[in-house]
Amino acid sequence: MMPRVPPIAVSRPLLFGLVAAGAIGALALPQPHSSFAAGFAAGSGAVFVLSFMKGRRREPDDEAIR
């Protein structure tokens, strides 16, 4: 049985930046590269959404509110 590799924690601002870069590339680049950039943005966006869905929700501390 192969050992499992632990998931890598990726920050949400980095994922958001990758989505933005892919979207800009999809608009600015010529056709073959534009399609790749659009797919890159879609894939990064899917991981961005999944990070919110799988993320743990923490209740705010009472001391932090005061």
N, C-alpha and C positions, 0 to 999 in steps of 0.2 A: 504494500500500500504506500502510495506517495505521500510525503508530508505536505500539509496544507501551508500555504503562505499566508501570513496575517495581512489583512487589508491595510493599505496605506492611507493615513489621514491626509486629506487634501482640504485646504482652507476654502471656504465659500467665496471670499473675494477673488482668489485665484481663478476659480471656476467661472465667476462672473466676468472676469477679464478675458478669459478664453472665449466665452460666448461673444463678447463685444468684438474681440479681434477677428473671430470667424465671420461675424455679420458684416463688419467693415470690409474684410477681404472678399466676401461674396459680392459686395456691391462695386468694389473698386478694381478687381482683377479681371483679366480677360477670361473667356469661356472655360477652358479646361481647368484652370486654377480656381475659378469662381465656384464651380460645382464642388470641388474638394473643400473649399473654405465654408461653404454652406453646410455640408455634411459634418464638418468639424464643429461648427457652431451648434448644430442640432445634437450631436453627441455630447458635447460639453453641457448643453442645456439640460439634457436628460439626466446626467450625473448631478447637476446642480439641484434639480427638483428631487431626485432620490435622496440627496444629502439632507434635505429638509424632512422628507418622509421618514427616514430611518433615524434621524437625530433625536436624542432624548430631550424631552421638554422638562425644564427645571422650573419649579415654582420660585418666584422672587422671594428673597429673604426679607423678613420683617425689618431688619436693621437697614437694609439697602433702601427701603422705601422712605424711611424717616429722614 
